[in-house]
Amino acid sequence: MSKFVLIAESGADIDPQLVERYQIHIVPMHVSFGEETLNDLDFPAQKVFDYYNNTGTVPKTSGCNPEDFIEAFDEVHAKFPDKHILHLAYSAITTCSFQSAMIASEGRDYVTSIDTKQVSVAQGIIVVKTAQYLEENPNCDLDELVAFANGLIDTNHMGFFPDDLAYLRAGGRVSNAAYMGAKILNLHPLIEIIDGKLTSTKKYRGSMRHIVPKLLKDLGETYNFDKDFILLGCTEGTADIVKEKVDLAARELGYKEVMWMYAGCVICTHGGPGAFGIVGFSKK
């Protein structure tokens, strides 16, 4: 049996079946609808979309606070007093969660936190692959486990398209002029996570059904993705034809394992319905 328990924020968007399989402990992030603040995972993504449709504004998201982590660390430690907790954190640049965990871990020498420098499903797959490593190497020590996780972090790359910039505009992340220009020209900005920060790197023109498979090819070539694995991720509202085309493209490009993960409410708040992301690992 492993000597470790893995912890991640709900914004890692790990499939509940995988959470159960690998006994990953999830700490809730938060979403505020005006004066009402709810824990992520306590409501469906449709609530985010309905709120925007009814108000023209997007909910506000916030990371886990120190109290969230104190509760999580103490709960896990009480249940598994002989195990070490490894927290694989949501990008520290984008949220307070990592800093909150560092505050909460003071005086708790059984906790180690690592900034994955990723968000959503890109963070989630780092957690899942670390869990798989633990399952295959139950006697590994902390240094070995941290080295493995850091290896994943160093080779992990994600790019994603919002289907519509309306949510980014409503949240103040793009200007009205940029929104209108993209709408008229049918442009989709590629958002990449670079050194933990969401960065717009280039623009693709066309429908999602055509540009998502092209993104898969471009990212794979740019980052020399290992063909053993590719992760495809999307938010609720992604058209079936988009999923079918990119899944087929992944298999035609020779990816041996194609995994799907679905982004939750935190990412839906920023990317809106129909957003699509691709995550791969560069060859070492």
SVG drawing of the C-alpha trace seen along z (x, -y; Angstrom):
<svg xmlns="http://www.w3.org/2000/svg" viewBox="-32 -48 46 50">
<polyline fill="none" stroke="black" stroke-width="0.4" points="0.0,0.0 1.2,-3.5 2.7,-5.8 1.1,-8.9 -2.3,-10.6 -2.7,-13.0 -4.6,-16.2 -5.8,-18.6 -8.2,-21.4 -11.6,-20.8 -10.5,-23.0 -8.2,-20.2 -11.4,-18.7 -10.5,-15.1 -13.2,-12.6 -15.0,-11.4 -14.4,-7.8 -10.6,-8.5 -10.9,-10.3 -12.5,-7.2 -10.1,-4.8 -7.0,-6.5 -8.4,-7.9 -7.5,-11.5 -8.7,-14.0 -10.4,-17.0 -10.4,-20.5 -13.2,-22.8 -12.5,-26.0 -15.3,-28.6 -17.7,-30.4 -19.6,-33.6 -23.0,-34.4 -23.4,-38.0 -23.7,-37.7 -24.0,-33.9 -20.7,-31.9 -20.8,-28.2 -18.2,-25.4 -17.2,-24.2 -18.7,-20.8 -21.8,-21.6 -23.8,-22.7 -23.8,-22.0 -22.0,-24.1 -25.4,-25.1 -25.9,-27.4 -22.9,-29.4 -24.3,-29.7 -27.8,-30.6 -26.3,-33.3 -24.5,-34.9 -27.6,-34.6 -29.8,-36.3 -27.4,-39.0 -24.8,-39.6 -22.1,-39.1 -20.0,-36.1 -19.7,-34.6 -16.4,-35.3 -14.1,-32.4 -11.8,-32.1 -9.2,-29.6 -9.1,-27.5 -8.4,-29.5 -6.2,-28.4 -9.1,-27.1 -10.1,-24.9 -6.7,-23.3 -6.4,-23.1 -9.7,-21.1 -8.5,-18.9 -5.0,-18.2 -6.5,-17.4 -9.2,-15.2 -6.7,-13.2 -4.1,-13.0 -6.7,-11.8 -7.7,-9.0 -4.2,-8.1 -1.8,-9.3 1.1,-7.3 0.8,-8.7 2.4,-11.8 0.2,-14.2 1.3,-15.4 -0.6,-18.4 -0.3,-19.0 -1.5,-22.5 -3.4,-24.6 -1.1,-27.2 0.1,-29.6 0.0,-32.6 -3.7,-32.2 -5.1,-31.7 -4.3,-31.9 -4.7,-28.2 -1.0,-27.3 -0.2,-30.1 -3.2,-29.1 -1.8,-25.5 1.6,-26.7 0.0,-28.7 -2.1,-25.7 0.9,-23.4 2.8,-25.3 3.4,-23.0 2.3,-20.0 5.5,-18.3 3.4,-15.5 2.4,-17.9 4.3,-18.8 2.9,-21.1 4.1,-21.5 2.9,-24.1 1.9,-22.2 1.9,-25.5 -1.2,-24.2 -5.0,-24.5 -8.1,-22.4 -7.5,-19.1 -3.8,-19.8 -3.4,-19.9 -5.7,-17.0 -3.8,-14.7 -0.6,-15.4 -2.4,-14.3 -3.8,-11.2 -0.5,-10.1 1.2,-10.6 -1.5,-8.4 -0.8,-5.8 2.9,-5.9 2.1,-5.4 0.0,-2.4 2.9,-0.9 5.6,-1.9 4.0,-1.7 7.3,-1.6 8.7,-4.8 9.9,-7.5 9.0,-11.2 12.0,-12.3 11.2,-9.8 7.6,-10.8 8.4,-14.6 10.9,-14.0 8.3,-12.0 5.7,-14.8 8.2,-17.5 9.0,-15.5 5.4,-15.6 5.1,-19.3 8.2,-20.1 6.9,-18.2 3.2,-19.1 1.6,-21.5 -1.9,-22.6 -3.6,-24.8 -7.3,-25.6 -9.9,-27.6 -12.9,-29.4 -15.8,-28.8 -17.0,-32.3 -15.1,-35.3 -18.3,-36.6 -17.3,-35.1 -13.8,-36.5 -15.3,-39.9 -17.8,-39.9 -15.1,-39.0 -13.0,-42.0 -10.2,-39.7 -10.7,-40.9 -11.8,-44.3 -15.1,-44.9 -13.2,-45.8 -11.2,-42.5 -14.5,-40.6 -16.2,-42.3 -13.2,-41.7 -13.1,-38.0 -16.8,-37.7 -16.8,-39.3 -13.7,-37.4 -14.6,-34.1 -11.3,-34.1 -10.4,-32.0 -7.4,-32.9 -5.3,-30.0 -4.7,-30.2 -1.6,-28.4 -0.4,-27.9 3.1,-29.2 5.0,-29.2 1.7,-28.9 0.1,-31.9 -2.7,-31.9 -1.2,-33.5 -2.8,-34.1 -0.2,-32.9 -1.9,-33.0 -5.2,-33.1 -7.0,-30.4 -9.8,-31.3 -12.8,-29.0 -15.3,-26.8 -14.4,-24.8 -14.9,-21.5 -12.1,-22.5 -9.6,-24.3 -9.6,-21.9 -8.1,-19.0 -5.6,-21.5 -4.6,-22.6 -4.0,-19.0 -1.6,-18.6 0.1,-22.0 0.6,-21.4 2.0,-17.9 4.6,-19.2 5.5,-22.3 6.1,-20.4 7.1,-17.0 4.3,-15.2 4.8,-11.6 2.4,-9.6 1.7,-7.2 -0.9,-9.5 -3.1,-12.6 -5.7,-14.2 -8.8,-15.9 -10.8,-18.2 -13.9,-20.3 -16.6,-22.2 -20.3,-21.4 -21.9,-22.6 -19.1,-21.3 -20.8,-20.0 -20.6,-16.3 -19.1,-16.8 -16.2,-18.7 -15.5,-15.8 -15.8,-13.2 -13.5,-15.0 -10.7,-15.6 -11.0,-12.1 -10.6,-10.7 -7.7,-13.1 -5.9,-11.9 -6.1,-8.3 -5.1,-9.1 -2.0,-11.0 -1.0,-7.8 -1.8,-8.5 -2.1,-5.2 -4.2,-6.3 -6.8,-9.0 -8.3,-10.2 -11.2,-12.5 -11.8,-14.8 -14.5,-17.4 -13.8,-20.8 -16.0,-22.0 -17.5,-25.2 -14.3,-27.2 -13.1,-26.9 -16.7,-27.2 -16.9,-30.6 -13.9,-31.8 -14.2,-29.9 -18.0,-29.5 -19.8,-26.6 -18.0,-24.7 -14.4,-25.5 -11.9,-22.9 -8.4,-22.0 -5.7,-19.6 -2.9,-18.4 0.1,-16.4 3.6,-15.5 6.8,-16.3 9.1,-13.4 11.8,-13.3"/>
</svg>
